[in-house]
């Protein structure tokens, strides 16, 4: 694993590059796009294990933090949806500049899946993995605030800052997340897609059908997990769904 900062000097992003440790008949560049807040914390080990397994299969992998999150520069109070969509493109470019193959796969978990779906310029002609994607942003925000407790954090709230599940974000970012809606999104450029669900979700199933109608080769799988990403009782703990990780590796290897 190679930690690094990349991107523009004024808005450095932090990432961890997993170079290939094995050989693959079809080596690929894989960018892992994270979700938000407590879900991101719960998913950290799962993403790490996914990256390690993909590297062992011979792929270049980059996991990273969006601007204003994790170890990247800036504050979430200064970020926008447009920033985060651009960050996905920056991460893809960085991985390929480091020698990763031009054949790119974008993996997005929860709201990361929503971002991947909307990163049209990056996803065009690519393969994507939408892992428990957030289809309706407003419902997602409402659910997180109901679990964690309200839209206004206990401290630090201002006219320009609001909370999503206890995390400070700018009102512009809050508006972008709330307005995110994949129910009417067209993703005509996607080549192959894995829509991986931990439980039945009609919205995600309709999204998979929409992708098929737009010409993508779509695999829809449901792999139950012992817990859920938004389980408030389990926040602070990790969730390591090995079967789901294996399903993603298999899809990227082309044998799903």
C-alpha positions in Angstrom: 0.0 0.0 0.0 1.3 3.4 -0.9 -0.3 6.5 0.7 -0.1 9.7 -1.4 -1.5 13.1 -1.9 -2.6 14.0 -5.4 -4.6 16.6 -7.4 -4.3 20.3 -7.5 -2.0 22.0 -5.0 -4.8 24.1 -3.7 -7.1 21.0 -3.0 -4.9 18.0 -2.4 -6.7 14.7 -2.1 -5.5 11.8 0.0 -5.4 8.3 -1.3 -3.9 4.9 -0.9 -2.7 3.1 -4.0 -2.7 -0.7 -4.0 -0.3 -1.8 -6.8 -0.9 -5.2 -8.4 0.5 -8.1 -6.4 -0.4 -10.8 -8.8 -1.2 -11.3 -12.5 -4.5 -11.0 -14.3 -5.4 -11.9 -17.8 -7.1 -8.5 -17.9 -5.5 -6.1 -15.5 -7.7 -3.1 -14.7 -7.6 0.2 -12.8 -10.2 0.3 -10.0 -11.2 3.4 -8.1 -13.1 2.9 -4.9 -15.4 5.8 -4.2 -16.5 6.0 -0.5 -19.7 6.9 1.2 -20.3 9.5 3.9 -19.9 9.9 7.7 -20.5 6.9 9.9 -21.2 4.7 7.0 -17.7 5.5 5.7 -16.2 4.6 9.0 -18.1 1.3 9.1 -17.0 0.5 5.5 -13.3 1.4 5.9 -12.1 -2.2 6.5 -14.4 -3.6 3.8 -12.9 -1.2 1.2 -9.4 -2.0 2.5 -10.0 -5.8 2.1 -11.6 -5.3 -1.3 -8.5 -3.3 -2.5 -6.1 -6.0 -1.2 -8.0 -8.8 -2.9 -8.2 -6.9 -6.2 -4.5 -6.1 -6.0 -3.8 -9.8 -5.4 -5.7 -10.5 -8.6 -3.3 -8.2 -10.5 -5.3 -4.9 -10.6 -4.3 -1.3 -9.8 -6.5 0.0 -7.0 -6.9 3.5 -5.5 -9.1 4.3 -2.5 -9.3 8.0 -1.6 -11.1 10.7 0.4 -13.2 13.4 -1.2 -12.2 17.0 -0.7 -13.1 18.1 2.8 -13.3 14.6 4.2 -10.9 12.1 5.8 -7.3 13.1 5.3 -7.9 15.2 2.2 -7.5 19.0 2.2 -10.3 21.3 3.1 -13.5 21.0 5.1 -16.8 19.5 4.2 -18.3 22.9 4.9 -16.5 24.1 1.8 -17.3 21.2 -0.5 -20.0 20.8 -3.1 -21.4 17.9 -5.1 -19.6 19.2 -8.1 -16.3 19.0 -6.2 -16.9 15.4 -5.2 -17.9 14.4 -8.8 -14.7 16.1 -10.0 -12.7 14.2 -7.4 -13.7 10.9 -8.9 -12.3 12.0 -12.2 -9.1 13.3 -10.5 -8.7 9.9 -8.8 -9.1 8.0 -12.0 -6.6 10.2 -13.8 -4.1 9.8 -10.9 -4.4 6.0 -10.9 -3.7 5.8 -14.7 -0.9 8.3 -14.4 0.7 5.9 -11.9 0.7 3.2 -14.6 -2.8 1.8 -14.1 -4.4 0.3 -17.3 -6.8 2.5 -19.3 -9.5 -0.1 -18.6 -11.2 1.6 -15.7 -13.8 0.3 -13.1 -15.6 2.6 -10.7 -16.9 1.2 -7.4 -19.2 3.2 -5.3 -20.7 2.2 -2.0 -24.0 3.9 -0.7 -23.7 7.6 -1.6 -20.5 6.8 -3.4 -22.7 4.8 -5.7 -24.9 7.8 -6.3 -21.8 9.8 -7.2 -20.5 7.2 -9.5 -23.8 7.1 -11.3 -23.7 10.8 -11.8 -20.0 11.0 -12.8 -21.1 10.6 -16.5 -17.8 11.8 -18.0 -15.8 9.4 -16.0 -18.2 6.4 -16.2 -18.7 6.7 -20.0 -17.6 3.5 -21.6 -16.6 2.0 -18.3 -17.7 -0.7 -15.9 -19.3 0.3 -12.6 -20.2 -1.3 -9.4 -23.1 0.3 -7.5 -23.0 -1.3 -4.0 -26.2 -0.6 -2.1 -26.5 2.7 -4.0 -28.4 5.6 -2.6 -31.1 6.2 -5.2 -33.0 9.0 -3.5 -30.8 11.5 -1.7 -33.6 13.2 0.3 -34.7 9.9 1.7 -31.1 9.1 2.6 -30.6 12.3 4.4 -33.9 12.0 6.3 -32.9 8.4 7.4 -29.5 9.4 8.6 -30.8 12.4 10.5 -33.5 10.2 12.1 -30.9 7.7 13.2 -28.2 10.1 14.3 -30.4 12.9 15.5 -31.4 16.0 13.5 -30.1 18.2 10.8 -28.2 20.6 13.1 -25.0 19.3 14.8 -24.8 20.1 18.5 -21.9 22.5 17.9 -20.4 24.5 15.1 -23.7 25.0 13.2 -23.9 28.3 11.3 -26.1 29.8 8.5 -23.7 28.2 6.0 -23.3 24.8 7.7 -25.8 22.1 8.3 -25.7 18.5 9.5 -26.3 15.2 7.7 -26.3 12.4 10.3 -24.2 14.5 12.7 -21.6 15.4 10.1 -21.0 19.1 9.2 -21.4 19.9 5.5 -22.0 23.1 3.6 -25.6 24.0 2.8 -24.6 23.8 -0.9 -23.4 20.2 -0.4 -26.5 19.4 1.7 -28.7 20.7 -1.1 -26.7 18.6 -3.7 -27.0 15.4 -1.7 -30.7 16.0 -1.0 -31.4 16.7 -4.7 -29.6 13.6 -5.9 -32.1 11.3 -7.5 -31.2 8.3 -9.7 -34.8 7.3 -10.5 -34.8 9.4 -13.7 -31.0 9.3 -14.4 -29.9 8.0 -17.8 -26.5 6.3 -17.9 -26.2 5.5 -21.6 -22.4 5.3 -21.6 -21.9 2.5 -19.0 -20.6 -0.8 -20.5 -21.1 -3.3 -17.7 -22.7 -2.7 -14.3 -23.0 -4.7 -11.1 -25.8 -3.5 -8.8 -25.1 -5.3 -5.6 -27.7 -5.2 -2.8 -27.6 -6.4 0.8 -31.4 -6.4 0.8 -34.2 -6.1 -1.7 -34.7 -2.5 -2.8 -37.2 -1.7 -5.5 -35.5 1.6 -6.4 -32.2 -0.1 -7.0 -33.9 -2.8 -9.0 -35.5 -0.1 -11.2 -32.1 1.5 -11.6 -30.7 -1.8 -12.8 -33.5 -2.1 -15.3 -32.9 1.5 -16.5 -29.2 0.7 -17.0 -30.2 -2.3 -19.1 -32.5 -0.2 -21.2 -29.6 2.2 -21.8 -27.5 -0.6 -23.2 -25.4 -1.8 -20.3 -24.7 -5.4 -19.5 -26.2 -5.5 -16.0 -25.8 -8.0 -13.2 -28.2 -7.5 -10.3 -27.3 -9.5 -7.2 -28.6 -9.6 -3.6 -26.1 -10.8 -1.0 -27.6 -10.5 2.5 -25.3 -9.1 5.2 -25.3 -9.6 9.0 -25.9 -5.9 9.6 -26.5 -2.8 7.6 -24.4 0.3 6.8 -26.8 2.6 8.6 -27.3 0.4 11.7 -27.1 3.0 14.5 -26.4 0.3 17.2 -23.4 -0.8 15.3 -21.9 2.6 14.5 -18.3 2.8 15.6 -17.8 -0.9 14.5 -16.8 -2.3 11.2 -18.8 -4.3 8.7 -16.8 -6.9 6.7 -19.2 -8.6 4.2 -16.8 -11.1 2.7 -19.4 -12.6 0.2 -20.2 -9.2 -1.2 -16.4 -8.5 -1.6 -16.0 -11.8 -3.4 -19.0 -10.8 -5.7 -17.3 -7.5 -6.6 -13.9 -9.2 -7.3 -15.6 -11.8 -9.5 -17.4 -9.1 -11.5 -14.3 -7.1 -12.1 -12.5 -10.3 -13.1 -15.3 -10.7 -15.7 -16.7 -13.9 -14.3 -19.8 -12.6 -12.4 
